[in-house]
Amino acid sequence: MMSLPAHIATALRDAVAPGQRRALFISIVAAFLVFLALHAAVAWGIEIFRPQDYAWLRWPLQILGDFAVMGLAWLLFPAVSTTILSFFLDRVLDRLERQHYPALPPAHAVPLSAVLKSGLRLLGLTIALNLLALPIYLAIPAINLFLFYLLNGYLLSREYFDLVALRRLDGVAARTLWRERRGRWIVAGVVIAALLSLPIANLAAPLVAAALMLHLVTEAAGLATPGALAGTRTGSAR
């Protein structure tokens, strides 16, 4: 079994490989447009609802609105980027499987509606749970980062696990595999959450997450022959 750091290193290379650049570009542009729309909505709300008789409130409200947008962007970027990635996740995973695991048979077709439903569920849970945890984020500095990464690491690990595992396993087998190695999946999710919260790195993080979970699930489920990934790396380096 390869170590988690080794899988992370492979996933990082996969995310920036030439074959993934189109998906990377689309996810970056789409995420930028989503948060640009969020900023415009906040600015519109301030302009519409600010007290007309107190013009001096405009700038304080604008500043608070900008901070609110930055905070929401930081909190919601993991879920938003994952939802965007879901539109072309199958193509990304197919490409990676052909590169690293060419002996695998074709994956099960997961309906786009199911993938989008899963992504929207993640977005809703992320918003709800992070809003519930917001008082702790603001009031307890010693715990807030730990709670943020643990909470979002769990949500992301479950989401990416399902997106990858259900292409190869039935529901019962996927749930069993999740329970057997829950700790490993959550640690991987915390790594994903950390990457998604870092400026610049978060632009490629959704693709890193998909590649990382693909390698972990393929190995844990015994779907690839021992040393297959290492052999692929060696061959591709030639």
Steps between C-alpha positions, in 0.01 A plus 500: 500500500638841403518768768258791501779755425601294194141502374477875563819558298357294211169688516681834486681392183174373352319830565746710302559249220431630147191281464331668795566862406165555331311373806725709724439816294122448495481442877707813571288722274171358629600542865610859428164577337307350793678718754481805274123449497502463879688830536257672262203365698641631828575842345146514357353409839696775674392753240132401519456451872731760657311773687456788259512759777841384622737533207798475734415130547577419138877459533492300827238272348705464181809404700303250707350361180844452345618315812184290493561404137862406574390292799226326303737435212749336737230290666313399186781459246544124575134423433464738204812370324395139557153568358656663192740208456208255506402615149808339345621267776442181298725617219774593748482163677483305172816673381684426824389137499624450144835648603553321831273194491458397134396144596182618673173429316273794411346671803129506578326799348385732780213721378584869488184573698625280784842667494346848507261399777798379701690824436204716600452291813864568590447872438190507721665305781811716482297821528280368781770340714750783458234755594422294811872492582552870423472614867781257588709618204469859624518448876754223565829559313667187639233270358357676195753376240495147641120492484491654150739246352347204682144594401579581138747212476225257592252654254751507215633151566150355494408689185810413300495143628144451377571666165795267438393176672154478347654487152652160589306361798136447585347692790550224759866442408569875501345546845700206634824637359423840652444350847810282483736790432303801618802654673713487184226661293449780753874572520499526119199733527685724746790521252250594227337763723842646582591528130163657421553769764842607372516784244635393159521133609121491530465559124630150424379338823173349360699306240755397763213378717345293220835343407591432863171328576523300178840358600392432859174328406656295218768374737271438798240314294766276344405611150857540374788255501774569758753749369276610212521869591874491556545322168291761322709780646821331396371440150372854456831644615686336216 
